[in-house]
Amino acid sequence: MQEYIILFFFIITGYLLGSIPFGYIIAKRKNIDITKQGSGNIGATNVSRSLGPKYALLVAVLDILKALLPIYIASYYISNDWYMLFVIIAPMIGHIFPIWLNFKGGKAVTTVFAAIFYITGWKALPFLVIWAIMLKLIKIMSLTNLIIILFIPIWFWIETHSLPYLYLGLFCVIMIYWTHRENIKRLIEGNEKKIVK
């Protein structure tokens, strides 16, 4: 019973921390309602369009940390990969459906990066470099994310040989494609905006 209480605690904590809308908060401090700018999304990409790359980087880092914090703390109390699967997913759900913003949030890319950091450790750093190079070449944030997320399930499996983490990778793919459904539509129509000039 105690392990289920601990699991429930970290799932709720992860969701609530994941719900913190740093993009909205930081933009608001600049007297900008980010939900009414650009795509209306609270994530780093839309913040970049409204406030510039410096603030976008700040939002991205904070969004990664808000997901990493409950995951790492939970890992000291939970050793079961199946349980950790739900703990890792919780901040992602919070980011997409934040209770503080009427359940209208971001696209969870940064919280997926948090999962990558947790599962792959230092190998996440060269991964970030690869992602940045791809973005520089492709020049479209959404397309870059949609391509690179496809490699996550097999990478998680290679790193852990854990079925729960393989499922986590597959969940990340489905989630990212779902949250980017409007971007996919614009990509097909040739109307998706470039983030790098």
N, C-alpha and C positions, 0 to 999 in steps of 0.2 A: 504493500500500500504506500509506503514512504517513497519508493522510487517513482510511483505515478504522481504523487504530490509534487515531487521535485521536477519531474518532466512538465507537468501542467504549469508550474511556476515559471519555468524558463520559456515555455511557449508563449505565455501571456506577456512576460517581460520582453521577449524578443519582438512580439507583435507591436507592443506599445512603443518601444524604442525605434523600431522600423517605421512607425507612423510619424515620427518627428519630421516635419516638412522643412528641412533646412533651406531648400531653395526658396520656398515661400517666405520664410522668416528673414533671410538675408536680403531678399529683394524688397521686402516690406520696410526694412530699415533704410532703404534708399528711396522710400516713398513710391515703390513700384509694386503693383499687384501682378505677380508673375502669371497668375491664372488668367489674366486678361491680355497677356502679351504673347505674340508669336503663336505657338501651338497651344498655349494655355497650360502646358505641362510644367510641373514643379522641378523637373530634373535638371542636371547640369547643362545639357545641350541647350535647352531653352533659356537658361540663365546666361549662358554664353552669348546668345543673340541679344539679350536685353542689357546685360551688365558687363560683358566682356570676359575674356578667358581667365583672368585672375580670380574673379568671383566664381566662375564655373568650376575651377580647380578646387577652390575652398569647399564648395557644395559637394563635389565628388568625394573629396577626402572625408568630410563629415558623414556623408551617406554610407561610405564604406565602413567607417569606424562604428557607426550606430548599429550596424549588423554584426561586425566582428566582436564587439564587446560582450553581448550575451552569449554568443557562440563559444568564445574562449572560456568564459567563466563556467558555462554549463559543462564543458569538456572535463573539468576537474571533478565534477560530480556524476557525470554520466559516461559510461564506457560502451554502452550498447549502440551500435551504428544505426539501428532502426530508430531508436529514440532520438539520436542526434540528427537524423534526417528531418524530423519534424521541427527540431529546434532551429536548424539552419533555414528551413523554409519560412518560419514564422516572421522574421524581419522582412523577407521579400514580400510576403502578403501584406504586412503593415505598410510597406513603402507604396505598394500599388493601391491599397485601400486604407488610407490613414484615417483613423477615427477622429483626428483633430481637424480634418478638412472634408468632412462629409463623405469620406471614403473615395475621394477623387485625388489620386496621387501620381506618382511617377511610373516609369517603365521597368524598374527593378534591375537595370544593368549594373549599377554600382553595388547593389546588394548581392548580385551574382559574383561580382569581383571579390566580395567578402568571403563567399563560399570557396572561391578558388584559392584565396590566401590561406584559408584554414586547412584545406585538404592538400594543397601542393607546397605550402611553405614558401621558401625562398624562390622556388621555380616560378612563382607568380610574377616576379619582377621581370625576367626576360619575356614572359608572356605579355606583360604590359608594353614592353618595347615593341614586340611584334605587332600588337594591336595599334600602337601609335604609328608605326611604319605603314600598316595597311590603311589607316585613316588618311595619312598623308598622300598615299597613292590613289585611293578610291575617292577621297574628298567628300564622302557622304557618310555621316555618322551612323544612320540607321542601317545602311547596307553593310558597313563594316561589322556592326554588332550581329547582324543576321548571319553573316558568313562565319565569323569566328566562334559563335556559340555552338555551331554544329560539331566542333572538335571537342567540346567539353565532356560529353558522356564517355567517350573512349579514353580521354586523358584521365578522368577520375578513376576509370576501371584499371588502367595501367598503373596508376599511383597506389591504389588501395586494394584492388581485387576484392572489393566489397560490393555486394549486390545492392545494398541500400544506397551507396554513393553513385553507383551506375544509374539507379532510378532517379537520384537527385539530379544527375546530369541531364537525363531525358526530360525531367520536369522543367529544368531551366530552359531547355530548347523550346518546349511547348509554351512555357510562360512568356519568353521573350518574343516568340512569333505572335502570340496572342496580343501582347501589349503593343506590338508594332504593326498591328493589322492595318491601321490607317496609313502608316508609312509604306507598307507593302503596296497598298492601293496606289499611293502617289508614285512609288517607284515604277509600277507597271504603266502608269499614265505618263511617266517622264516628268512629273512635277515636283519631285522631292528636292528640297533645298540642299545646297552644298554648304558645309560648315567651314571648309577651308578654301580660301580664295586662291 
